[in-house]
């Protein structure tokens, strides 16, 4: 996960009107790399058009992931311009794309709906936070600590996730990377993406991480208690007490 990419994106020129790719149940953050399985015909057309031009596509989340054929009203207004790094044709006829988020944008107006969505957009400029802002530095340190604890307590996270986390030096990418991997509702992730004030975004993220850590700790406590009881029952059984 190249974190420097997010800073080196100033050379990326985003057209005023770009193809739009609606995502179900996923929020893409700048800097983050994710695979997406593209199944809907409209989406495949949008991806092909972007891939054949400058490989840039506007990724937005659906307000409701269950909607099969979204209208412009079903799409969130803030999304992330993504670069299509790779397009893979699957054996079942579907298409998987590897995309990397580049810059947040606001969807201004839907210009075309057929054969795919095309909209006029405005790229959002990220605010810079002073390197001497002690409050913000404390937020970043807290985010790393909480995320590390969650990873260590969760069996479904790969162990190298802690190393990735430790090596992230770019504050904006740290916030985006952790937000992307948060175990919260899509609407909450979308709220993080939409928050323009970086300190407030970090503060919101910390609240979610604290809730997640409490949940993981509780889950482990319950699992350990159950395991202890099963062990005790087995010991009783073998000791002829059952």
C-alpha positions as CSV (number, residue, x, y, z in Angstrom):
1,X,0.0,0.0,0.0
2,X,2.1,2.9,-1.2
3,X,1.3,5.8,1.1
4,X,3.3,8.4,-0.7
5,X,0.9,8.1,-3.7
6,X,-1.6,10.3,-2.0
7,X,0.8,13.2,-1.8
8,X,2.1,12.8,-5.3
9,X,-1.3,13.1,-6.9
10,X,-1.1,16.8,-7.7
11,X,-0.1,15.9,-11.2
12,X,-3.4,14.0,-11.7
13,X,-5.7,16.1,-13.9
14,X,-9.3,15.2,-13.5
15,X,-11.7,16.2,-16.3
16,X,-14.8,18.3,-15.4
17,X,-17.0,15.4,-16.6
18,X,-16.1,11.9,-15.8
19,X,-17.6,8.4,-15.8
20,X,-19.2,7.4,-12.5
21,X,-19.1,4.0,-10.9
22,X,-21.6,3.3,-8.1
23,X,-20.5,0.9,-5.5
24,X,-22.6,-1.2,-3.2
25,X,-21.7,-1.6,0.5
26,X,-18.2,-0.1,0.0
27,X,-16.6,3.3,0.4
28,X,-13.4,4.1,-1.3
29,X,-10.9,6.4,0.4
30,X,-8.0,8.3,-1.3
31,X,-4.7,6.3,-1.3
32,X,-6.4,3.0,-0.6
33,X,-6.2,0.1,-3.1
34,X,-9.2,-2.2,-3.4
35,X,-10.5,-4.9,-5.8
36,X,-14.0,-4.4,-7.1
37,X,-16.1,-7.0,-9.0
38,X,-18.0,-5.2,-11.7
39,X,-21.2,-7.1,-12.7
40,X,-23.7,-4.5,-13.8
41,X,-23.7,-3.7,-17.5
42,X,-23.7,0.0,-16.9
43,X,-20.8,-0.2,-14.6
44,X,-18.8,-2.4,-17.1
45,X,-19.4,0.3,-19.8
46,X,-18.2,3.1,-17.4
47,X,-15.1,1.1,-16.5
48,X,-14.2,0.4,-20.1
49,X,-14.7,4.0,-21.1
50,X,-12.4,5.2,-18.3
51,X,-9.8,2.5,-18.9
52,X,-9.6,3.4,-22.6
53,X,-9.1,7.1,-21.8
54,X,-7.1,8.2,-18.7
55,X,-8.1,5.3,-16.4
56,X,-9.8,7.8,-14.0
57,X,-13.3,7.1,-12.8
58,X,-15.5,8.7,-10.2
59,X,-16.4,6.2,-7.5
60,X,-19.5,6.9,-5.4
61,X,-21.3,4.7,-2.8
62,X,-25.0,3.9,-3.2
63,X,-27.2,5.1,-0.3
64,X,-28.8,1.7,-0.3
65,X,-26.6,-1.3,-1.4
66,X,-29.7,-3.4,-2.2
67,X,-30.8,-1.3,-5.2
68,X,-30.0,-3.1,-8.3
69,X,-30.4,-0.3,-10.8
70,X,-29.6,3.0,-9.0
71,X,-30.8,6.4,-10.2
72,X,-28.7,9.6,-9.6
73,X,-30.8,10.2,-6.5
74,X,-29.6,6.9,-5.0
75,X,-26.0,8.0,-5.2
76,X,-24.0,9.8,-2.5
77,X,-22.8,13.3,-3.5
78,X,-19.2,12.9,-2.2
79,X,-17.0,10.2,-3.7
80,X,-13.4,9.5,-4.7
81,X,-11.7,9.7,-8.1
82,X,-10.0,6.4,-8.6
83,X,-7.3,5.2,-11.0
84,X,-7.9,1.8,-12.5
85,X,-4.6,0.0,-12.0
86,X,-5.7,-3.3,-13.5
87,X,-8.6,-4.8,-15.3
88,X,-9.0,-8.6,-15.1
89,X,-11.5,-10.6,-17.1
90,X,-12.8,-13.4,-15.0
91,X,-13.6,-17.0,-16.3
92,X,-17.2,-16.6,-15.4
93,X,-17.4,-13.6,-17.8
94,X,-17.4,-11.0,-15.1
95,X,-14.8,-8.2,-14.7
96,X,-12.6,-7.4,-11.6
97,X,-10.8,-4.1,-11.4
98,X,-8.1,-3.1,-9.0
99,X,-8.5,0.6,-8.2
100,X,-6.7,3.1,-6.1
101,X,-8.5,6.1,-4.6
102,X,-6.8,9.4,-5.6
103,X,-8.9,12.5,-4.6
104,X,-12.2,13.2,-3.0
105,X,-14.8,14.9,-5.2
106,X,-18.2,16.3,-5.2
107,X,-20.7,15.2,-7.8
108,X,-22.3,18.4,-9.1
109,X,-24.7,17.3,-11.9
110,X,-25.4,14.0,-13.7
111,X,-24.9,14.7,-17.4
112,X,-25.7,11.3,-18.9
113,X,-27.3,8.1,-17.6
114,X,-27.0,5.9,-20.7
115,X,-25.0,3.8,-21.6
116,X,-23.4,4.7,-18.2
117,X,-23.4,7.5,-15.7
118,X,-21.3,10.6,-16.5
119,X,-21.3,13.6,-14.2
120,X,-19.7,17.0,-13.8
121,X,-17.5,16.9,-10.7
122,X,-15.5,19.2,-8.5
123,X,-12.3,17.9,-6.9
124,X,-12.1,18.7,-3.1
125,X,-8.8,20.0,-1.8
126,X,-7.6,18.4,1.4
127,X,-6.8,20.9,4.2
128,X,-3.2,20.9,5.4
129,X,-2.6,20.4,9.1
130,X,0.4,22.0,10.7
131,X,3.2,19.5,11.8
132,X,3.2,21.3,15.1
133,X,-0.4,20.8,15.9
134,X,0.0,18.8,19.1
135,X,-3.7,17.9,19.3
136,X,-3.7,16.4,15.8
137,X,-0.5,14.5,16.5
138,X,-2.1,13.0,19.6
139,X,-5.1,11.9,17.5
140,X,-2.8,10.2,15.0
141,X,-0.9,8.4,17.8
142,X,-4.3,7.3,19.3
143,X,-5.5,6.0,16.0
144,X,-2.4,3.9,15.5
145,X,-2.6,2.5,19.1
146,X,-6.3,1.6,18.9
147,X,-6.0,0.1,15.4
148,X,-3.0,-2.0,16.5
149,X,-4.9,-3.4,19.5
150,X,-7.9,-4.3,17.3
151,X,-5.7,-6.0,14.8
152,X,-3.9,-8.0,17.5
153,X,-7.2,-9.1,19.1
154,X,-8.9,-10.0,15.8
155,X,-8.1,-13.4,14.2
156,X,-9.4,-12.2,10.7
157,X,-6.7,-9.6,10.3
158,X,-3.5,-10.7,8.7
159,X,-0.5,-10.2,11.0
160,X,1.3,-8.0,8.5
161,X,-1.5,-5.4,9.0
162,X,0.3,-4.1,12.1
163,X,3.6,-3.6,10.1
164,X,1.7,-1.7,7.4
165,X,0.1,0.5,10.1
166,X,3.5,1.2,11.8
167,X,5.1,2.2,8.5
168,X,2.4,4.7,7.5
169,X,3.9,8.2,7.9
170,X,1.4,10.2,5.9
171,X,-1.3,11.5,8.3
172,X,-4.0,11.7,5.7
173,X,-3.3,8.2,4.4
174,X,-3.2,6.8,8.0
175,X,-6.7,8.2,8.6
176,X,-8.0,6.9,5.2
177,X,-6.4,3.5,5.5
178,X,-7.8,2.9,9.0
179,X,-11.2,4.3,7.9
180,X,-11.3,1.9,4.9
181,X,-10.7,-1.1,7.2
182,X,-13.2,-0.1,9.9
183,X,-15.9,-2.6,10.8
184,X,-18.8,-0.1,10.7
185,X,-21.9,0.6,8.6
186,X,-21.3,2.0,5.1
187,X,-23.2,5.2,6.1
188,X,-20.6,5.8,8.9
189,X,-17.7,5.3,6.5
190,X,-19.4,7.7,4.1
191,X,-19.7,10.2,6.9
192,X,-15.9,10.0,7.5
193,X,-15.3,10.5,3.7
194,X,-17.5,13.6,3.7
195,X,-15.9,15.2,6.7
196,X,-13.8,18.1,5.4
197,X,-12.2,19.1,8.7
198,X,-9.3,16.6,9.1
199,X,-9.2,16.9,12.9
200,X,-12.9,16.2,13.2
201,X,-12.5,13.3,10.8
202,X,-9.7,11.9,13.1
203,X,-11.9,12.5,16.2
204,X,-14.9,10.6,14.6
205,X,-12.6,7.8,13.6
206,X,-11.2,7.5,17.2
207,X,-14.8,7.1,18.5
208,X,-15.5,4.3,16.0
209,X,-12.2,2.6,16.9
210,X,-13.0,2.8,20.6
211,X,-16.4,1.1,20.0
212,X,-14.8,-1.5,17.8
213,X,-12.1,-2.3,20.4
214,X,-14.7,-2.7,23.2
215,X,-16.7,-5.0,20.9
216,X,-13.6,-7.2,20.1
217,X,-12.6,-7.4,23.7
218,X,-16.1,-8.4,24.8
219,X,-16.2,-11.0,22.0
220,X,-12.9,-12.5,23.1
221,X,-14.1,-12.5,26.8
222,X,-17.2,-14.4,25.8
223,X,-15.2,-16.9,23.6
224,X,-12.7,-17.5,26.4
225,X,-15.5,-18.0,29.0
226,X,-17.2,-20.5,26.7
227,X,-13.9,-22.3,26.1
228,X,-13.2,-22.5,29.8
229,X,-16.7,-24.0,30.5
230,X,-16.3,-26.6,27.7
231,X,-12.8,-27.5,29.1
232,X,-14.3,-27.9,32.6
233,X,-17.2,-30.1,31.2
234,X,-14.7,-32.3,29.4
235,X,-12.5,-32.6,32.5
236,X,-15.6,-33.5,34.6
237,X,-16.6,-36.1,32.0
238,X,-13.2,-37.7,31.9
239,X,-13.0,-37.7,35.7
240,X,-16.2,-39.7,35.8
241,X,-18.4,-36.9,37.2
242,X,-20.8,-36.6,34.3
